[in-house]
Amino acid sequence: MAATPKAPQKMRLDYNIDRPTYDSFVRACQSKGYAPNIIVERLMRRYIETGQV
């Protein structure tokens, strides 16, 4: 039987931030029409590609 490569592992990230910061982040995302998780995914992709945020 041939071995199949494993699927990429997904990681769920938890952050501890204060409520006013979170609320302002969500408002900024909503005003641009993005969901907050989309912003985080884009930042992670940019960090993986370039090594910078």
C-alpha positions, 0 to 999 in steps of 0.5 A: 500500500502506498503512503499518502502525504498527511494533510496540512495541520491547522492551528487554532490561535488564542490571544489574550487581549483587552476588550476595548482593543478587541472591540475596536479591531472588530469595528475596523474589520466590519467597516472594511467589510472583512471578518476578523479571522480573514485579517489574521489569516492574511497577516499569517500568510504575509509573515510566512512568505516574508518573515515580517508582519 
